[in-house]
Amino acid sequence: MVPRLTTALTGPILDLEQRILEAMPRIEHWFRTQWLEHAPPVYGSVDLRNAGFKLAPVDMNLFPGGFNNLNPDFHPLCVHATQAALEKSCPDARNLLLIPENHTRNQFYLQNVAALRYILQQAGLNVRLGSLAPEITEPTAIALPDGRELLLEPLQRNGNRVGVAGFDPCIVLLNNDLSAGIPPQLEGIEQILQPPLHAGWSTRKKTNHFAAYDQVAAEFADLLGIDPWLINPYFERCDRINFQERLGEESLAEKVDSLLTRIRAKYKEYSIDAQPYVIVKANSGTYGMGVMSVKDASEVIGLNRRQRNKMAVIKEGQEVHEVIVQEGVHTFESLHDAVAEPVVYMIDRYVVGGFYRVHTGRGPDENLNAPGMHFEPLAFDTPCSLPDCGAEPDCPPNRFYAYGVVARLALLAASLEIEQTAPQEAAYA
């Protein structure tokens, strides 16, 4: 079940939320049958947008980097979910090698690594950090602002196994999204490696994920008897783009115009008084790089130098030649008078918490994953001291439940995506 967590929303339960709450037994049974057929990713986080009339995922991260932003009260949920995942993949696991990003100077990211290490240790694992960073040539201690310390050790390969000096792990857990490519040290290893290499951004495409989500959303919508659009953003793929040389602008404009036309038709069908918009973003990658909000096709023609530079290159200096044009979903949530969107975290098939991404300088129709954002941890819904107090008399409805359902739909789509894009010789553990 989904824990009873707070949301920034107040007021009456919205129609879509109500329909999801009323269908809870059918939904949970449906999810159980899906997880029997499709192995969930080891972990993930989903960016959601709630427009009131529509609740949809806009991004799915298979290498979540914000465990430090979770409320510490969620740690028991995280530990139990981790133990459940271990029971399926490697019940007798003792040693785990965690491979982080090469951000040895990013204190926020390193605090995420420390939080993730703590969760894994509490689940009963010996955890060491194996670094792919070229500057880590010997064990290197890094002090964190809260007084903790991380020991990064150079990754070593021996035959078909990887580890660090004196440490042979059963499981290798990637918290590195492989934007710079698949490291040869990790190819063909015999240990359990999660997520699999083809889930990294060197090969993964956002359009593949949302194509899989189309399948999931259609089946789920049929289960509830709703329009799939209410939980699913439209999207288009546009390739052969070079922002610096202004190649592919006309094709991109056509995709934008086509998508805006489809969205306007839906707004008219549902009598929605809002201006449609789309988000153009790199088809691979994260960290909010290579993203722009567009309300008219003319806006992607003749971009100025600053706009072209912003869109042309993403993390690890990778050039953008392919984008996803995605329906923009307004957010009508706010926290302390600032625009906010929920980010839901999952381990295995369980919702284990989340936080709000908040931006005081952005509007409800803009990308919030940008410099200037901050995070507000969610808490258990008072007066509930347990994850779910639905059996208590006079307990109000768990309005966070709808968020957990849609997040798990995205997680299920990621399961399909991983299966459908796996190399012929690979099997997802």
C-alpha positions in Angstrom: 0.0 0.0 0.0 1.0 3.6 -0.3 2.0 5.3 3.0 -0.2 8.1 4.3 1.9 11.1 3.5 1.1 14.8 3.5 0.5 16.7 0.3 0.5 20.5 -0.2 -3.1 20.2 -1.4 -6.1 21.2 0.7 -9.8 21.3 0.1 -12.1 18.6 -1.3 -10.9 15.5 -2.9 -10.7 16.0 -6.7 -12.7 13.8 -9.0 -9.7 11.9 -10.4 -8.3 11.3 -6.9 -11.8 10.1 -5.7 -12.1 7.6 -8.5 -8.6 6.2 -7.7 -9.4 6.0 -4.0 -12.7 4.2 -4.7 -11.0 1.6 -6.9 -8.2 0.8 -4.4 -8.9 -2.9 -4.0 -9.0 -3.4 -7.8 -5.9 -1.3 -8.3 -3.8 -3.2 -5.7 -4.9 -6.5 -7.1 -4.0 -5.3 -10.6 -0.5 -4.2 -9.4 0.1 -7.6 -7.8 -0.6 -9.4 -11.0 1.6 -7.0 -12.9 4.6 -7.5 -10.6 4.2 -11.3 -11.0 5.0 -10.8 -14.7 7.4 -7.8 -14.7 10.3 -7.4 -12.3 10.3 -3.8 -10.9 13.6 -1.8 -11.1 15.6 -1.9 -8.0 14.7 1.7 -7.3 13.4 4.9 -9.0 11.9 8.3 -8.5 9.1 9.9 -10.5 8.4 13.6 -11.1 4.7 14.2 -11.0 2.5 17.1 -12.0 -1.0 17.6 -10.7 -3.1 20.0 -12.7 -6.3 19.2 -10.8 -8.0 17.8 -13.9 -4.9 15.7 -14.8 -2.3 13.8 -12.8 0.7 12.5 -14.8 4.4 11.6 -14.5 6.7 13.8 -16.5 10.0 12.1 -15.8 11.2 8.7 -14.5 14.7 8.4 -13.0 16.2 5.0 -12.6 19.3 6.3 -10.8 17.6 8.5 -8.1 20.0 11.0 -6.5 17.9 12.6 -3.7 17.7 10.1 -0.9 19.1 12.8 1.4 15.9 14.8 0.7 13.6 12.1 2.2 12.3 12.6 5.6 14.3 10.4 8.0 11.0 9.0 9.2 10.9 7.1 5.9 14.0 5.1 6.6 12.2 2.1 8.1 10.1 1.9 4.9 13.2 2.1 2.8 14.9 -0.6 4.8 12.0 -3.0 4.6 11.6 -2.4 0.8 15.3 -3.0 0.4 15.1 -6.3 2.3 12.1 -7.4 0.1 14.2 -6.6 -3.0 17.1 -8.7 -1.7 14.9 -11.7 -0.9 14.0 -11.9 -4.6 17.4 -11.1 -6.2 20.0 -12.5 -3.8 18.6 -13.8 -0.5 22.1 -14.6 0.9 23.7 -11.3 -0.1 26.2 -9.9 2.4 28.4 -7.5 0.4 27.2 -4.7 -1.9 29.3 -2.4 -4.0 27.7 1.0 -4.5 29.0 2.8 -7.6 28.2 6.6 -7.3 28.5 9.4 -9.9 31.8 11.0 -10.4 30.6 14.1 -8.5 33.3 14.1 -5.9 32.8 17.8 -5.2 29.0 18.0 -5.2 28.2 17.9 -1.5 24.4 17.6 -2.1 24.9 14.5 -4.3 27.4 13.0 -1.8 24.9 13.4 1.0 22.5 11.3 -1.1 25.2 8.6 -1.4 25.6 8.7 2.4 21.8 8.4 2.9 21.6 5.5 0.5 24.5 3.7 2.1 22.8 4.1 5.5 19.6 2.5 4.2 21.6 -0.4 2.6 23.5 -1.0 5.8 20.4 -1.0 7.9 19.0 -3.7 5.5 21.9 -5.9 6.7 24.6 -5.3 4.0 28.2 -4.5 4.1 28.6 -1.6 1.8 31.7 -0.2 0.1 31.9 2.6 -2.5 33.6 1.8 -5.8 34.4 4.9 -7.8 34.8 5.2 -11.6 36.2 8.8 -11.2 39.7 8.9 -12.8 41.1 11.0 -10.0 40.2 8.4 -7.4 43.4 6.3 -7.6 43.5 5.4 -3.9 41.1 5.3 -1.0 39.9 8.8 -0.5 38.0 10.1 2.5 35.5 12.9 1.9 34.0 14.9 4.8 30.4 15.8 4.7 28.8 18.9 6.2 26.9 16.9 8.8 30.1 15.3 10.2 29.8 12.0 8.3 32.5 10.7 6.0 32.5 8.8 2.7 35.4 6.6 1.7 35.6 6.4 -2.1 37.8 3.6 -3.4 39.0 2.9 -7.0 36.9 0.2 -8.7 38.9 -2.9 -9.5 38.1 -5.7 -11.9 39.3 -9.3 -11.5 38.2 -11.6 -14.2 34.5 -11.3 -14.5 34.0 -9.7 -11.1 34.4 -6.1 -9.8 35.0 -4.8 -6.3 37.4 -2.8 -4.3 40.6 -3.9 -2.5 39.8 -6.8 -0.2 36.1 -6.7 -1.0 34.2 -9.1 -3.3 30.5 -8.0 -3.5 27.5 -10.2 -4.3 25.6 -7.3 -5.7 26.7 -4.2 -7.6 24.3 -1.2 -7.3 24.6 1.6 -9.8 23.8 5.2 -8.6 25.6 6.4 -11.7 23.4 7.1 -14.7 26.2 6.3 -17.2 25.6 9.5 -19.2 29.2 9.4 -20.3 28.9 5.9 -21.6 29.1 2.3 -20.4 32.4 1.8 -18.6 34.3 -1.3 -19.9 35.0 -2.4 -16.3 31.3 -3.2 -15.9 30.7 -5.1 -19.1 30.0 -8.8 -18.8 30.5 -9.1 -15.0 29.0 -12.2 -13.4 27.6 -10.4 -10.3 24.1 -9.1 -10.0 24.2 -5.6 -11.5 21.2 -3.3 -10.9 20.0 -1.3 -12.7 21.3 -3.0 -15.8 23.7 -1.2 -18.1 21.2 -0.6 -20.8 19.1 1.4 -18.4 21.8 4.1 -18.3 21.4 7.4 -20.2 24.1 6.4 -22.7 21.5 4.1 -24.3 18.2 4.9 -22.7 15.6 7.2 -24.4 12.8 9.1 -22.6 10.5 8.3 -25.6 11.0 4.6 -25.0 9.9 5.0 -21.5 6.8 7.0 -22.4 5.9 4.6 -25.2 5.9 1.9 -22.5 3.9 4.2 -20.3 1.3 4.5 -23.1 0.7 0.8 -22.8 0.5 0.8 -19.0 -1.8 3.9 -18.9 -4.2 2.5 -21.5 -4.6 -0.8 -19.5 -5.0 1.1 -16.2 -7.5 3.6 -17.7 -9.5 0.6 -19.0 -9.5 -0.8 -15.4 -10.9 2.4 -14.0 -13.1 3.4 -16.9 -11.3 6.7 -17.5 -9.7 8.6 -20.4 -6.0 7.6 -20.5 -5.1 11.2 -21.2 -6.0 12.1 -17.6 -2.9 10.2 -16.4 -0.8 10.4 -19.5 1.0 13.3 -21.2 1.1 13.3 -25.0 4.6 13.2 -26.6 6.5 13.2 -29.9 10.0 12.4 -30.8 12.2 14.7 -32.9 15.7 13.7 -34.1 18.3 15.0 -36.5 18.6 18.2 -34.5 21.7 20.4 -34.1 20.8 23.4 -32.0 24.2 25.1 -32.6 23.9 24.9 -36.3 20.1 25.5 -36.3 19.4 22.2 -38.1 16.0 20.6 -37.6 14.2 23.7 -36.4 11.4 23.3 -38.9 10.8 19.7 -38.1 10.8 20.5 -34.3 8.3 23.3 -34.9 6.0 20.9 -36.8 6.1 18.5 -33.9 5.4 21.2 -31.4 2.5 22.5 -33.4 1.0 19.0 -33.9 1.2 18.3 -30.1 -0.3 21.7 -29.2 -3.2 21.0 -31.5 -3.9 17.7 -29.9 -3.7 19.3 -26.4 -6.1 22.1 -27.4 -8.6 19.6 -28.6 -8.5 17.9 -25.2 -8.7 21.2 -23.3 -11.8 22.0 -25.4 -13.3 18.5 -24.7 -12.9 19.0 -20.9 -13.7 22.8 -20.9 -10.3 23.6 -19.5 -9.5 27.3 -19.3 -5.7 27.2 -19.5 -3.0 27.8 -22.1 -1.5 24.6 -23.4 2.2 24.3 -23.6 4.9 21.7 -24.3 8.3 20.9 -22.8 11.1 20.3 -25.2 13.9 18.3 -23.6 16.8 16.1 -24.5 15.7 12.5 -25.2 18.4 11.3 -22.8 19.8 12.7 -19.6 18.8 14.3 -16.4 19.7 17.2 -14.0 17.2 19.5 -15.8 19.6 20.2 -18.6 18.5 20.7 -22.2 14.9 21.7 -21.3 12.7 24.5 -22.5 9.0 25.4 -22.1 7.2 26.3 -25.4 3.6 27.7 -25.9 3.9 28.3 -29.7 5.7 26.6 -32.5 7.4 29.9 -33.5 9.3 29.9 -30.3 11.7 27.1 -31.4 12.6 28.9 -34.7 15.6 31.2 -34.6 16.7 30.6 -31.0 19.2 33.1 -29.8 22.8 32.1 -28.8 22.0 31.6 -25.1 19.0 29.4 -25.8 21.0 27.3 -28.3 23.8 26.9 -25.9 21.4 25.8 -23.2 19.7 23.2 -25.4 22.8 21.9 -27.3 24.7 20.2 -24.5 23.7 18.2 -21.4 25.5 16.3 -18.6 29.0 15.1 -19.3 29.2 17.4 -22.3 27.0 15.1 -24.4 25.6 16.9 -27.5 21.8 16.9 -28.0 20.7 15.6 -31.4 17.3 14.2 -30.4 14.5 15.6 -28.2 11.2 14.5 -26.7 8.4 17.0 -27.2 6.2 16.4 -24.2 2.8 17.8 -23.2 3.3 20.3 -20.4 1.2 19.5 -17.3 0.4 22.5 -15.2 0.9 22.2 -11.5 -1.6 23.8 -9.2 0.3 22.8 -6.1 2.2 25.4 -4.1 4.3 25.4 -0.9 4.9 28.6 1.0 3.6 30.6 -2.0 6.1 28.9 -4.4 5.3 26.6 -7.2 5.8 22.9 -6.3 5.7 19.4 -7.7 5.9 16.1 -5.9 8.8 13.7 -6.4 7.9 10.1 -5.3 10.6 7.6 -4.4 10.3 3.8 -4.7 12.4 0.9 -3.8 11.4 -2.3 -5.6 7.7 -2.0 -6.0 7.1 0.0 -2.8 6.5 3.7 -2.4 9.0 4.7 0.4 8.5 8.5 0.5 9.1 11.6 -1.4 9.5 15.4 -1.3 8.4 18.5 -3.0 10.6 20.2 -5.6 10.0 23.9 -5.0 11.0 26.9 -7.1 10.2 30.5 -6.1 11.2 31.9 -9.5 9.2 29.6 -11.8 5.6 29.5 -12.9 3.1 26.6 -12.9 3.8 25.9 -16.6 7.6 25.8 -16.3 10.3 23.2 -15.5 11.1 23.3 -11.8 14.3 21.2 -12.1 16.5 24.2 -12.5 19.0 26.3 -10.6 17.2 28.0 -7.7 15.1 25.0 -6.7 15.0 23.6 -3.2 13.4 20.5 -1.6 10.8 20.2 1.1 10.5 16.7 2.6 7.1 15.1 2.9 6.0 13.8 6.3 3.5 11.2 7.5 0.0 12.6 7.5 -0.9 13.6 11.1 -2.2 12.3 13.3 -1.1 9.0 11.7 2.0 7.5 13.3 1.8 4.5 10.9 2.2 4.4 7.1 -1.5 3.7 6.7 -4.2 4.4 9.3 -7.2 3.7 7.0 -8.7 1.3 9.5 -8.9 4.0 12.2 -12.4 5.4 12.8 -13.0 8.8 11.1 -9.7 8.6 9.3 -9.7 11.0 6.3 -9.0 9.6 2.8 -5.3 9.2 1.9 -5.1 11.8 -0.8 -1.4 10.9 -1.4 -2.6 7.5 -2.6 -3.3 8.8 -6.1 0.3 10.1 -6.3 1.6 6.7 -5.3 -0.6 4.9 -7.8 0.6 7.1 -10.8 4.2 6.8 -9.6 3.9 3.0 -9.6 2.4 3.1 -13.1 5.6 4.9 -14.2 7.7 2.3 -12.4 5.8 -0.5 -14.1 6.4 1.3 -17.4 10.1 1.3 -16.6 9.9 -2.4 -16.0 8.5 -2.9 -19.5 11.0 -0.4 -21.0 13.9 -2.4 -19.5 12.5 -5.6 -20.8 11.8 -4.3 -24.3 15.2 -2.6 -24.7 17.4 -5.3 -23.2 20.1 -6.6 -25.5 19.3 -10.1 -26.9 21.9 -11.8 -24.8 21.1 -9.9 -21.6 18.7 -11.0 -18.9 17.5 -8.5 -16.2 18.2 -10.0 -12.8 
